[in-house]
Amino acid sequence: MTGQTVTNEEMKRFYRTLVDRHHYSGEYCIEDWLRCFRYLQTQGRKRAKLAKISIYLLVAIVVIGVVSLVQHWPIIPLMIGLLVLDIVFLIAMRKHQKVFDRLRHTLLPFLTVLQQDSRSDQPLSMELDLRGFDQVSKRVRHTAAGKQYPRVEESLFQDPWCRGQLTLCDESVLSWQVQEIVRERKIRKKNARGKIKFKTKYKCRTRLNFSLSFKHNRYQLNDSAAKLQIKQGERRTVLKSRQVLPITQQPGTPLPFRELLLGVSNLFKCLKPQG
């Protein structure tokens, strides 16, 4: 997308790209980004209804299959085929629903609040990477221990799934990055009977990076800014902050949007208007 008004065809393309590739980057005014997210939310609700109907169909297939097995009806292969197709459809719906959840619970409300303080003539530059953490390109460390059982493999992933930059009404430039850091540990054990068991554990935390660039004649720093990273130029000063959220056990959990708002507000708490 570019800096022009979004069309219905571009919203459909945005939706198809996120569903198929789980990745999108571009520039658009914040109102049109919100239109795209709301369109995505509407499509997600439709998919949720289809998934619900599919669950009912799954139950019906199982019931008919059991009855046909008891009554010796010659439709068992057909029921098995329908059962497999229905399960594959449900798995695909669940995978896509995770994409919708992150955007619906995190970015949509966050951008709705930012819209009140943004300039309508300035585009929002944003990159979304919703492919998940378990990509080879996102693995930064891998270790393996134990030649015999138990065998332990540990991998560390860094997943920056959202980057954005926006010009606000006061001509300040706000930038943010949401990065999920996941430690994956795979354990293989062998019991006394020689049976091998696999177990995977996760520990993940979210790192939020914020940057605010403002003009010298707009604001001056107060005492709270001593805790932040400060870079002063000829015309602008840049404030940078980092926030690390508590550890969770499930990767891909939607981030509460209030954490993003809190990070932005902490930057502005370090400023006081000139004059």
Disulfide bonds with the S-S distance in Angstrom:
none
